[in-house]
Amino acid sequence: MTRTDTFVVGTLVLVLALVAALIGVPALQLSSSTSPLASTPGGSGPTPVTRPYIEGALGAPVSVTPLTARTQVDRDLVALLFSGLVRNGPDGTLVPDLAERWSVDKSGKTWTVDLREDARWHDGQPVTTDDVLFTIETLQDPSYTGPSSTSWNEVTVSASGPHRVVFTLETPLGGFLQALTQPLAPAHLLGDVPVDALADDPFGQQPLGSGPFALVELTDKSASLVPAGDFVPVEEDPSAVPSSPAPPDSLGSAVPTDRPSRPQPYLAGIEFRFYDDRAELAADFRSGAVDGASGISRQEAAELGSDAGTRLLRYPGATLTTVLLNLRPSHPEFASPAVRTALLQAIDRVRLIDEAYAMSAASAPSPIPPSSPMFDPGADPVVSYDRFGASRTLTKAGWEHKDDGWYLPDAKKPVTLEVVSPTQGTNPGLFAAAEAVVRDWTALGFKVTHVPLPPAEFVTDRLATGDFQAAVVDVTVGLDPDLYPLLASSQTLTGGSNVMGLQDPVLDALLVKARAPGTEATRKAAYSALQKQLARGRYLLPLAFADEVVVAHDTLEGPVLRQASDLSDRFWDVLTWRLAVDR
């Protein structure tokens, strides 16, 4: 099983099974359905906050379901409205969500998960193993074409009663637990909808989930959410006696009732306002009409976050911007690890990060994110920018530099390099990164051309067929990086993502060990060994890990930065957010 090993919108995306470290639920203040407080509980003179946190988002919802989310706004809403069996916790951990407990057998192939018996959908219906089976079986359906279409290919799921589900893996994966953050969809509402009709089903505009917030209203201009404990339809508790008439919202919710068995948010609610004009969103943020702004570029976020009373929230990303080289025998120019290292040494990654990501990125010392618990800083020495050192390395490898370029040993013509990337409009960051690579390799003395391509041509016609020399791509390696689909020899021929044509049996064995189950210490040791081999082989040229960014006014309190594979991951600690509007 791999998390996602397909190409998406001009970028190579590998979303893979992740963190296996397990801890209990962090201590969260339990609240009733009364209004949250602006100050910390127990402080002097807390002021009730009656208005929601308001975020301006560039974009609009299309289909708000865990199975069909298409836009960033869709994914943001899904993260708040729907829950998975587990969720991201602090410091790279995973904690229970709809699951109460789980276990794995000694082989690492069989995972048993027990659901919370008090878990409910927002309409009051219980969350059961039917919902788990429906969600996973939909993702496995041949007619399903969503972003997670290959995520569960090697997993068999079965139920043992309404609250116990068993996952059986063909290949044991140490990071399988991260896959269980997959939000569940309600079988009782979607089970009769054909898989190929899910994306256009009305449910996507009237979603009903099991997450920390429930939807009150969704239009093409805005979305209004309230804490799930404040949205309890009458059907959930027929014995409840309302103390006041039901509020006149569009879904006919009943009066709030306490649900003390589950932590409730401090926020009185969340309101999204959707924008299609960047300037209008920026103006509303500066005027205070919205508390936060999302979906904007890193450059725009950095500018807005520099204003007084605001801050830029930079979540360390798990998407690697890298140069993939064609390592097939037909490209002898990349055959030597020393030459590949020289090409990396010639790239000014600090300048690239400034130009492509407005400094909202971390330099990538290896394909393993520095923010990952599996990263070993001593395993792969940093390759610093040194153009003259790169020239010396090429010369030492037998290359010769003449007036018209660099020559391979005994070659009669200079080596020319072609760098392909998505077009600027498709992916501005990758386009800018490719421009930087071309500039730096030209300065090293190569003749280099940059060929930006539309997504379909970039992915299908060039990368997937191996018809490229060097490509600048994004690889989402995730929070527990499984590089097997990208680098393993077998993945060149079996529909995997080894588009470089890499064949190295030594690396293959280390890739298998790194993805295998084991203790945290065992897995870290395996990743350290893998990183050392990646440094020796220098199979690809890692450039940067771009941050996921959002900008907010200082009145928003509580968000804690942790590694994120998508901007929607920023809501991992939304239960502890506060809106200090009284100052």
NUDOMI-48152 format. One record per residue (C-alpha): x, y, z. Coordinates in nm, 2 decimals, padded with zeros to 4 digits. Layout:
<nodes>
(node (X, Y, Z))
...
</nodes>
This chain:
<nodes>
(node (00.00, 00.00, 00.00))
(node (00.12, 00.35, -00.08))
(node (-00.04, 00.67, 00.02))
(node (-00.05, 00.83, -00.32))
(node (00.20, 00.74, -00.59))
(node (00.04, 00.92, -00.89))
(node (00.11, 01.23, -01.07))
(node (-00.13, 01.52, -01.00))
(node (-00.16, 01.86, -01.18))
(node (00.20, 01.88, -01.31))
(node (00.37, 01.77, -00.99))
(node (00.49, 01.43, -00.89))
(node (00.29, 01.35, -00.58))
(node (00.37, 01.07, -00.34))
(node (00.15, 01.08, -00.03))
(node (00.27, 00.78, 00.17))
(node (00.19, 00.61, 00.50))
(node (00.32, 00.80, 00.80))
(node (00.41, 00.84, 01.17))
(node (00.38, 00.54, 01.39))
(node (00.45, 00.71, 01.73))
(node (00.15, 00.67, 01.95))
(node (00.05, 00.88, 02.25))
(node (-00.27, 00.95, 02.44))
(node (-00.50, 01.23, 02.37))
(node (-00.35, 01.57, 02.48))
(node (-00.52, 01.74, 02.77))
(node (-00.79, 01.97, 02.63))
(node (-01.03, 02.18, 02.82))
(node (-01.38, 02.03, 02.81))
(node (-01.65, 02.28, 02.75))
(node (-02.02, 02.27, 02.74))
(node (-02.22, 02.44, 02.47))
(node (-02.19, 02.78, 02.63))
(node (-01.99, 03.04, 02.46))
(node (-01.61, 03.00, 02.48))
(node (-01.40, 03.26, 02.66))
(node (-01.15, 03.50, 02.51))
(node (-00.90, 03.44, 02.79))
(node (-00.75, 03.12, 02.94))
(node (-01.00, 02.94, 03.17))
(node (-00.93, 03.05, 03.52))
(node (-00.80, 03.39, 03.43))
(node (-00.94, 03.71, 03.57))
(node (-01.23, 03.87, 03.41))
(node (-01.28, 03.65, 03.10))
(node (-01.49, 03.81, 02.83))
(node (-01.73, 03.59, 02.64))
(node (-01.66, 03.57, 02.26))
(node (-01.98, 03.56, 02.07))
(node (-01.86, 03.60, 01.71))
(node (-01.68, 03.33, 01.51))
(node (-01.33, 03.33, 01.38))
(node (-01.35, 03.47, 01.02))
(node (-01.11, 03.35, 00.76))
(node (-01.09, 03.48, 00.40))
(node (-01.00, 03.21, 00.16))
(node (-00.89, 03.25, -00.20))
(node (-01.11, 03.00, -00.39))
(node (-01.44, 02.84, -00.35))
(node (-01.59, 02.50, -00.25))
(node (-01.68, 02.25, -00.52))
(node (-01.75, 01.93, -00.34))
(node (-01.70, 01.91, 00.04))
(node (-01.66, 01.54, 00.11))
(node (-01.37, 01.33, 00.22))
(node (-01.40, 01.13, -00.11))
(node (-01.44, 01.41, -00.36))
(node (-01.27, 01.73, -00.23))
(node (-01.11, 01.91, -00.53))
(node (-01.00, 02.25, -00.40))
(node (-00.81, 02.38, -00.11))
(node (-01.13, 02.52, 00.03))
(node (-01.29, 02.18, 00.00))
(node (-01.00, 02.02, 00.19))
(node (-01.01, 02.29, 00.46))
(node (-01.38, 02.23, 00.52))
(node (-01.34, 01.86, 00.52))
(node (-01.07, 01.89, 00.79))
(node (-01.31, 02.07, 01.02))
(node (-01.63, 01.88, 00.94))
(node (-01.51, 01.52, 00.92))
(node (-01.30, 01.30, 01.14))
(node (-01.07, 01.00, 01.07))
(node (-01.00, 00.71, 01.30))
(node (-00.69, 00.89, 01.42))
(node (-00.57, 01.25, 01.39))
(node (-00.24, 01.44, 01.39))
(node (-00.11, 01.53, 01.73))
(node (00.18, 01.74, 01.87))
(node (00.54, 01.68, 01.77))
(node (00.46, 01.45, 01.48))
(node (00.25, 01.21, 01.68))
(node (-00.09, 01.05, 01.61))
(node (-00.37, 01.04, 01.86))
(node (-00.72, 00.88, 01.87))
(node (-01.01, 01.05, 01.70))
(node (-01.31, 00.83, 01.61))
(node (-01.10, 00.53, 01.72))
(node (-01.07, 00.45, 02.09))
(node (-00.78, 00.21, 02.06))
(node (-00.58, 00.00, 01.81))
(node (-00.33, -00.28, 01.80))
(node (-00.10, -00.45, 01.54))
(node (00.01, -00.81, 01.53))
(node (00.38, -00.91, 01.53))
(node (00.39, -00.94, 01.15))
(node (00.29, -00.58, 01.11))
(node (00.02, -00.69, 00.86))
(node (-00.29, -00.69, 01.07))
(node (-00.42, -00.38, 01.24))
(node (-00.73, -00.40, 01.47))
(node (-00.91, -00.07, 01.55))
(node (-01.19, -00.02, 01.80))
(node (-01.42, 00.27, 01.74))
(node (-01.55, 00.49, 02.01))
(node (-01.90, 00.38, 02.10))
(node (-02.01, 00.74, 02.16))
(node (-01.90, 00.86, 01.81))
(node (-02.18, 01.03, 01.62))
(node (-02.25, 01.19, 01.29))
(node (-02.38, 01.54, 01.32))
(node (-02.73, 01.41, 01.25))
(node (-02.71, 01.19, 01.56))
(node (-02.65, 00.86, 01.38))
(node (-02.37, 00.64, 01.53))
(node (-02.04, 00.61, 01.35))
(node (-01.98, 00.24, 01.29))
(node (-01.76, 00.01, 01.10))
(node (-02.01, 00.04, 00.81))
(node (-01.87, 00.39, 00.76))
(node (-01.52, 00.27, 00.76))
(node (-01.59, -00.01, 00.51))
(node (-01.78, 00.23, 00.29))
(node (-01.50, 00.49, 00.28))
(node (-01.22, 00.25, 00.22))
(node (-01.41, 00.03, -00.03))
(node (-01.50, 00.35, -00.23))
(node (-01.14, 00.45, -00.24))
(node (-01.06, 00.10, -00.37))
(node (-01.34, 00.10, -00.63))
(node (-01.20, 00.08, -00.99))
(node (-01.44, 00.36, -01.09))
(node (-01.31, 00.59, -00.82))
(node (-01.08, 00.86, -00.97))
(node (-01.02, 01.09, -00.68))
(node (-00.68, 01.19, -00.54))
(node (-00.66, 00.89, -00.31))
(node (-00.74, 00.64, -00.59))
(node (-00.43, 00.43, -00.53))
(node (-00.39, 00.47, -00.15))
(node (-00.55, 00.15, -00.04))
(node (-00.48, -00.10, -00.32))
(node (-00.30, -00.35, -00.10))
(node (-00.53, -00.33, 00.20))
(node (-00.82, -00.56, 00.29))
(node (-01.07, -00.42, 00.53))
(node (-01.33, -00.62, 00.73))
(node (-01.56, -00.56, 01.03))
(node (-01.61, -00.75, 01.34))
(node (-01.93, -00.60, 01.48))
(node (-02.03, -00.23, 01.47))
(node (-01.72, -00.10, 01.65))
(node (-01.42, -00.32, 01.55))
(node (-01.25, -00.31, 01.21))
(node (-00.96, -00.51, 01.09))
(node (-00.71, -00.39, 00.82))
(node (-00.49, -00.66, 00.66))
(node (-00.19, -00.53, 00.46))
(node (-00.02, -00.73, 00.18))
(node (00.30, -00.55, 00.27))
(node (00.37, -00.45, 00.63))
(node (00.42, -00.07, 00.66))
(node (00.56, 00.09, 00.97))
(node (00.37, 00.41, 00.90))
(node (00.04, 00.26, 00.82))
(node (-00.13, 00.43, 01.11))
(node (-00.10, 00.77, 00.94))
(node (-00.33, 00.64, 00.66))
(node (-00.60, 00.61, 00.92))
(node (-00.62, 00.99, 00.94))
(node (-00.83, 00.95, 00.62))
(node (-01.16, 01.12, 00.71))
(node (-01.47, 00.89, 00.70))
(node (-01.78, 00.95, 00.49))
(node (-02.13, 00.86, 00.62))
(node (-02.25, 00.53, 00.47))
(node (-02.61, 00.60, 00.57))
(node (-02.62, 00.91, 00.35))
(node (-02.39, 00.82, 00.06))
(node (-02.39, 00.44, 00.05))
(node (-02.65, 00.42, -00.23))
(node (-02.48, 00.68, -00.45))
(node (-02.28, 00.53, -00.74))
(node (-01.91, 00.59, -00.70))
(node (-01.88, 00.78, -01.03))
(node (-02.17, 01.01, -00.91))
(node (-02.03, 01.10, -00.57))
(node (-01.85, 01.42, -00.70))
(node (-02.17, 01.57, -00.82))
(node (-02.40, 01.45, -00.54))
(node (-02.58, 01.73, -00.35))
(node (-02.42, 01.60, -00.03))
(node (-02.10, 01.79, -00.14))
(node (-02.29, 02.12, -00.10))
(node (-02.47, 02.01, 00.22))
(node (-02.20, 01.80, 00.40))
(node (-02.27, 01.64, 00.73))
(node (-01.97, 01.50, 00.91))
(node (-01.85, 01.38, 01.25))
(node (-01.57, 01.63, 01.31))
(node (-01.52, 01.91, 01.57))
(node (-01.74, 02.16, 01.38))
(node (-02.08, 02.12, 01.20))
(node (-02.20, 02.31, 00.90))
(node (-02.48, 02.56, 00.94))
(node (-02.48, 02.72, 00.60))
(node (-02.28, 02.69, 00.28))
(node (-02.31, 02.92, -00.02))
(node (-02.07, 03.02, -00.31))
(node (-01.97, 03.32, -00.10))
(node (-01.93, 03.19, 00.25))
(node (-01.96, 02.89, 00.50))
(node (-02.07, 02.91, 00.86))
(node (-01.96, 02.64, 01.11))
(node (-02.04, 02.59, 01.48))
(node (-01.89, 02.36, 01.73))
(node (-02.04, 02.01, 01.69))
(node (-02.17, 02.02, 02.05))
(node (-02.38, 02.32, 01.96))
(node (-02.54, 02.15, 01.67))
(node (-02.74, 01.85, 01.78))
(node (-03.06, 01.76, 01.58))
(node (-03.36, 01.65, 01.78))
(node (-03.32, 01.30, 01.64))
(node (-03.00, 01.25, 01.83))
(node (-03.16, 01.28, 02.17))
(node (-03.54, 01.25, 02.17))
(node (-03.55, 01.27, 02.55))
(node (-03.39, 01.62, 02.56))
(node (-03.62, 01.89, 02.66))
(node (-03.55, 02.22, 02.48))
(node (-03.52, 02.53, 02.69))
(node (-03.59, 02.76, 02.40))
(node (-03.72, 02.74, 02.04))
(node (-03.49, 02.58, 01.78))
(node (-03.27, 02.84, 01.60))
(node (-03.39, 02.92, 01.25))
(node (-03.09, 02.79, 01.07))
(node (-03.11, 02.62, 00.73))
(node (-03.06, 02.27, 00.87))
(node (-03.31, 02.30, 01.15))
(node (-03.07, 02.23, 01.43))
(node (-03.21, 02.20, 01.78))
(node (-03.10, 02.39, 02.09))
(node (-02.75, 02.31, 02.21))
(node (-02.70, 02.02, 02.45))
(node (-02.39, 01.93, 02.64))
(node (-02.17, 01.66, 02.50))
(node (-01.90, 01.64, 02.77))
(node (-01.77, 01.31, 02.65))
(node (-01.58, 01.48, 02.37))
(node (-01.36, 01.80, 02.39))
(node (-01.53, 02.10, 02.23))
(node (-01.36, 02.40, 02.06))
(node (-01.31, 02.73, 02.24))
(node (-01.41, 02.91, 01.93))
(node (-01.78, 03.01, 01.91))
(node (-01.77, 02.92, 01.54))
(node (-01.57, 02.95, 01.22))
(node (-01.68, 03.15, 00.92))
(node (-01.52, 03.13, 00.58))
(node (-01.55, 03.40, 00.32))
(node (-01.46, 03.30, -00.03))
(node (-01.27, 03.54, -00.26))
(node (-01.18, 03.53, -00.63))
(node (-00.99, 03.86, -00.61))
(node (-00.65, 03.86, -00.44))
(node (-00.65, 04.23, -00.39))
(node (-00.99, 04.23, -00.23))
(node (-00.89, 03.96, 00.01))
(node (-00.57, 04.15, 00.10))
(node (-00.77, 04.47, 00.16))
(node (-01.02, 04.29, 00.38))
(node (-00.75, 04.13, 00.59))
(node (-00.57, 04.47, 00.64))
(node (-00.90, 04.63, 00.74))
(node (-00.97, 04.37, 00.99))
(node (-01.28, 04.24, 00.81))
(node (-01.13, 03.89, 00.83))
(node (-00.91, 03.75, 01.10))
(node (-00.71, 03.53, 00.87))
(node (-00.63, 03.48, 00.50))
(node (-00.55, 03.15, 00.33))
(node (-00.50, 03.02, -00.02))
(node (-00.27, 03.31, -00.11))
(node (00.08, 03.28, -00.24))
(node (00.38, 03.26, -00.01))
(node (00.49, 03.60, -00.14))
(node (00.15, 03.76, -00.06))
(node (00.14, 03.59, 00.28))
(node (00.48, 03.72, 00.37))
(node (00.38, 04.07, 00.27))
(node (00.06, 04.07, 00.47))
(node (00.23, 03.90, 00.77))
(node (00.48, 04.18, 00.79))
(node (00.21, 04.43, 00.89))
(node (00.18, 04.54, 01.26))
(node (-00.06, 04.32, 01.46))
(node (-00.03, 04.02, 01.21))
(node (00.18, 03.72, 01.18))
(node (00.28, 03.47, 00.92))
(node (00.21, 03.11, 01.02))
(node (00.46, 02.88, 00.85))
(node (00.39, 02.51, 00.88))
(node (00.69, 02.30, 00.78))
(node (00.60, 02.12, 00.46))
(node (00.63, 01.76, 00.36))
(node (00.65, 01.83, -00.01))
(node (01.00, 01.81, -00.17))
(node (01.09, 02.04, -00.46))
(node (01.36, 01.84, -00.64))
(node (01.54, 01.79, -00.96))
(node (01.48, 01.44, -01.10))
(node (01.76, 01.32, -01.34))
(node (01.72, 01.06, -01.60))
(node (01.95, 00.78, -01.48))
(node (01.90, 00.54, -01.77))
(node (02.20, 00.42, -01.96))
(node (02.10, 00.65, -02.25))
(node (02.20, 00.95, -02.03))
(node (02.57, 00.89, -01.94))
(node (02.60, 01.26, -01.84))
(node (02.43, 01.17, -01.50))
(node (02.60, 00.83, -01.45))
(node (02.84, 00.94, -01.18))
(node (02.73, 01.03, -00.82))
(node (03.02, 01.29, -00.82))
(node (02.87, 01.46, -01.12))
(node (02.53, 01.46, -00.97))
(node (02.67, 01.61, -00.65))
(node (02.85, 01.88, -00.86))
(node (02.52, 01.97, -01.02))
(node (02.36, 02.01, -00.68))
(node (02.66, 02.21, -00.55))
(node (02.61, 02.46, -00.83))
(node (02.26, 02.55, -00.73))
(node (02.22, 02.85, -00.49))
(node (01.93, 02.70, -00.29))
(node (01.91, 03.00, -00.06))
(node (01.85, 03.23, -00.35))
(node (01.61, 02.98, -00.51))
(node (01.40, 02.96, -00.19))
(node (01.38, 03.34, -00.18))
(node (01.27, 03.37, -00.55))
(node (01.04, 03.07, -00.56))
(node (00.89, 03.07, -00.21))
(node (00.96, 03.41, -00.05))
(node (01.18, 03.24, 00.21))
(node (00.88, 03.03, 00.33))
(node (01.07, 02.71, 00.27))
(node (01.35, 02.51, 00.43))
(node (01.65, 02.40, 00.23))
(node (01.64, 02.02, 00.16))
(node (01.95, 01.84, 00.27))
(node (01.80, 01.51, 00.16))
(node (01.46, 01.37, 00.05))
(node (01.37, 01.32, 00.41))
(node (01.21, 01.64, 00.55))
(node (01.43, 01.80, 00.83))
(node (01.10, 01.84, 01.03))
(node (01.04, 01.46, 01.02))
(node (01.11, 01.26, 01.34))
(node (01.29, 01.01, 01.10))
(node (01.54, 01.27, 00.98))
(node (01.90, 01.22, 01.09))
(node (02.10, 01.55, 01.06))
(node (02.43, 01.36, 01.07))
(node (02.36, 01.10, 00.80))
(node (02.38, 01.33, 00.50))
(node (02.63, 01.62, 00.51))
(node (02.50, 01.94, 00.37))
(node (02.61, 02.02, 00.01))
(node (02.67, 02.39, 00.02))
(node (02.65, 02.62, -00.27))
(node (02.99, 02.65, -00.43))
(node (03.01, 02.70, -00.81))
(node (03.39, 02.68, -00.82))
(node (03.38, 02.37, -00.61))
(node (03.13, 02.22, -00.85))
(node (03.36, 02.30, -01.14))
(node (03.65, 02.13, -00.96))
(node (03.44, 01.83, -00.90))
(node (03.35, 01.79, -01.27))
(node (03.71, 01.83, -01.37))
(node (03.82, 01.57, -01.11))
(node (03.56, 01.33, -01.26))
(node (03.73, 01.37, -01.60))
(node (03.51, 01.63, -01.76))
(node (03.67, 01.91, -01.96))
(node (03.54, 02.27, -01.98))
(node (03.59, 02.46, -02.31))
(node (03.46, 02.78, -02.45))
(node (03.14, 02.61, -02.58))
(node (03.06, 02.41, -02.26))
(node (03.14, 02.10, -02.06))
(node (03.26, 01.78, -02.23))
(node (03.23, 01.42, -02.11))
(node (03.56, 01.23, -02.12))
(node (03.65, 01.16, -02.49))
(node (03.33, 01.34, -02.61))
(node (03.34, 01.54, -02.93))
(node (03.04, 01.76, -02.85))
(node (02.96, 01.95, -02.53))
(node (02.68, 01.83, -02.30))
(node (02.36, 02.03, -02.33))
(node (02.09, 02.02, -02.06))
(node (01.72, 02.05, -02.09))
(node (01.51, 02.12, -01.78))
(node (01.14, 02.06, -01.79))
(node (00.88, 02.19, -01.54))
(node (00.52, 02.28, -01.53))
(node (00.42, 02.61, -01.68))
(node (00.43, 02.93, -01.46))
(node (00.05, 02.95, -01.45))
(node (00.02, 02.59, -01.34))
(node (00.28, 02.60, -01.06))
(node (00.46, 02.93, -01.01))
(node (00.69, 02.79, -00.74))
(node (00.81, 02.50, -00.95))
(node (00.85, 02.73, -01.25))
(node (01.06, 02.98, -01.05))
(node (01.27, 02.69, -00.91))
(node (01.34, 02.56, -01.26))
(node (01.44, 02.91, -01.37))
(node (01.69, 02.93, -01.08))
(node (01.83, 02.58, -01.17))
(node (01.88, 02.68, -01.53))
(node (02.04, 03.01, -01.43))
(node (02.29, 02.84, -01.20))
(node (02.38, 02.56, -01.43))
(node (02.43, 02.81, -01.71))
(node (02.66, 03.01, -01.48))
(node (02.86, 02.68, -01.42))
(node (02.93, 02.67, -01.79))
(node (02.66, 02.44, -01.93))
(node (02.43, 02.52, -02.22))
(node (02.08, 02.49, -02.06))
(node (01.73, 02.54, -02.18))
(node (01.41, 02.55, -01.97))
(node (01.10, 02.39, -02.13))
(node (00.78, 02.47, -01.93))
(node (00.50, 02.23, -02.02))
(node (00.12, 02.20, -01.96))
(node (00.04, 01.95, -01.68))
(node (-00.08, 01.67, -01.91))
(node (00.23, 01.69, -02.13))
(node (00.46, 01.73, -01.84))
(node (00.34, 01.43, -01.65))
(node (00.20, 01.19, -01.91))
(node (00.41, 01.25, -02.22))
(node (00.74, 01.33, -02.06))
(node (00.79, 01.21, -01.70))
(node (00.58, 00.89, -01.72))
(node (00.75, 00.78, -02.04))
(node (01.10, 00.87, -01.93))
(node (01.13, 01.13, -02.21))
(node (01.32, 01.39, -02.02))
(node (01.67, 01.48, -01.92))
(node (01.61, 01.68, -01.60))
(node (01.28, 01.77, -01.44))
(node (01.19, 02.00, -01.15))
(node (00.90, 01.85, -00.96))
(node (00.72, 01.84, -00.63))
(node (00.72, 01.52, -00.44))
(node (00.48, 01.50, -00.14))
(node (00.67, 01.25, 00.07))
(node (00.44, 01.29, 00.37))
(node (00.49, 01.29, 00.74))
(node (00.66, 00.95, 00.75))
(node (00.85, 00.95, 00.42))
(node (00.82, 00.62, 00.23))
(node (01.05, 00.68, -00.07))
(node (01.00, 00.32, -00.21))
(node (00.76, 00.41, -00.50))
(node (01.00, 00.69, -00.61))
(node (01.33, 00.51, -00.59))
(node (01.29, 00.13, -00.58))
(node (01.41, -00.06, -00.89))
(node (01.08, -00.25, -00.93))
(node (00.88, 00.07, -00.95))
(node (01.02, 00.15, -01.29))
(node (00.83, -00.14, -01.45))
(node (00.53, -00.19, -01.22))
(node (00.34, 00.14, -01.26))
(node (00.53, 00.30, -00.97))
(node (00.68, 00.65, -00.97))
(node (01.04, 00.56, -01.04))
(node (01.04, 00.78, -01.35))
(node (01.42, 00.83, -01.33))
(node (01.48, 00.46, -01.42))
(node (01.70, 00.42, -01.11))
(node (01.83, 00.06, -01.05))
(node (02.03, 00.01, -00.73))
(node (01.99, -00.32, -00.54))
(node (02.17, -00.18, -00.24))
(node (01.93, 00.11, -00.21))
(node (01.63, -00.13, -00.27))
(node (01.72, -00.32, 00.05))
(node (01.74, -00.01, 00.25))
(node (01.41, 00.12, 00.12))
(node (01.24, -00.20, 00.23))
(node (01.39, -00.17, 00.58))
(node (01.29, 00.19, 00.61))
(node (00.92, 00.12, 00.54))
(node (00.90, -00.19, 00.76))
(node (00.73, -00.20, 01.10))
(node (00.94, -00.17, 01.41))
(node (01.01, 00.03, 01.72))
(node (01.08, 00.40, 01.69))
(node (01.45, 00.33, 01.75))
(node (01.46, 00.06, 01.49))
(node (01.28, 00.27, 01.23))
(node (01.51, 00.57, 01.30))
(node (01.81, 00.35, 01.25))
(node (01.67, 00.22, 00.92))
(node (01.61, 00.58, 00.80))
(node (01.95, 00.69, 00.90))
(node (02.11, 00.40, 00.70))
(node (01.88, 00.50, 00.41))
(node (01.99, 00.86, 00.42))
(node (02.36, 00.77, 00.42))
(node (02.30, 00.57, 00.10))
(node (02.11, 00.85, -00.05))
(node (02.40, 01.08, 00.02))
(node (02.65, 00.83, -00.14))
(node (02.43, 00.78, -00.45))
(node (02.30, 01.14, -00.49))
(node (02.02, 00.99, -00.71))
(node (01.82, 01.31, -00.71))
(node (01.89, 01.67, -00.63))
(node (01.68, 01.79, -00.33))
(node (01.61, 02.17, -00.34))
(node (01.36, 02.27, -00.07))
(node (01.06, 02.18, 00.14))
(node (00.81, 02.46, 00.10))
(node (00.61, 02.57, 00.40))
(node (00.23, 02.56, 00.41))
(node (00.14, 02.92, 00.50))
(node (-00.15, 03.12, 00.63))
(node (-00.16, 03.47, 00.77))
(node (-00.36, 03.58, 01.08))
(node (-00.41, 03.88, 01.31))
(node (-00.26, 03.85, 01.65))
(node (-00.61, 03.83, 01.80))
(node (-00.61, 03.46, 01.70))
(node (-00.45, 03.26, 01.98))
(node (-00.36, 02.90, 02.00))
(node (-00.23, 02.77, 01.66))
(node (00.09, 02.56, 01.71))
(node (00.31, 02.49, 01.42))
(node (00.38, 02.13, 01.32))
(node (00.47, 01.96, 01.00))
(node (00.19, 01.96, 00.75))
(node (00.14, 01.77, 00.42))
(node (-00.14, 02.00, 00.32))
(node (-00.26, 02.34, 00.43))
(node (-00.57, 02.18, 00.58))
(node (-00.34, 02.01, 00.83))
(node (-00.32, 02.34, 01.02))
(node (-00.65, 02.26, 01.19))
(node (-00.49, 01.98, 01.38))
(node (-00.52, 02.18, 01.71))
(node (-00.83, 02.39, 01.62))
(node (-00.99, 02.28, 01.95))
(node (-00.75, 02.50, 02.14))
(node (-00.77, 02.81, 01.92))
(node (-00.91, 03.13, 02.08))
(node (-01.02, 03.46, 01.95))
(node (-00.91, 03.74, 02.18))
(node (-01.14, 04.01, 02.04))
(node (-01.15, 04.20, 02.37))
(node (-00.82, 04.37, 02.33))
</nodes>
